[in-house]
Amino acid sequence: MASSAPLTGVILVDCAKANVASGLAKACDRCGYGDDIKAFQAALKSACDEMNVDIQEFAELPADAPIKHDLGTEAS
């Protein structure tokens, strides 16, 4: 189900990870960005940067692995 508002932060990263297998366009829509892929990619990069996660491209998101963020705990 698509979010009614664009997601941000850890919630955006979790949503993107959950939808990585569906492809960029589907994840973009489900995370609340509709067809604005550039805004989705920018928000995702920003969220990853805030978590100290180095992701250059959407396809690099580990769909089945937890992401360690700067507090040393895992976001799954």
LINJONOR-V17565 format. One line per field, one symbol per residue. phi: phi as a letter, one per 30 degrees, with the letter a starting at -180 (. if undefined). psi: psi as a letter, one per 40 degrees, with the letter a starting at -180 (. if undefined). A space follows every 10 residues. Layout:
phi = ???
psi = ???
//
This chain:
phi = .dddbedbie ddddddddce ddjddddedd cjchcddddd dddddddddd chccbcbedd dddccdcdcd dicccc
psi = hiieihiiad dddddddded deiddddddd eeebegdddd dddddddddd efhghdidee hhdehihhae eeiih.
//
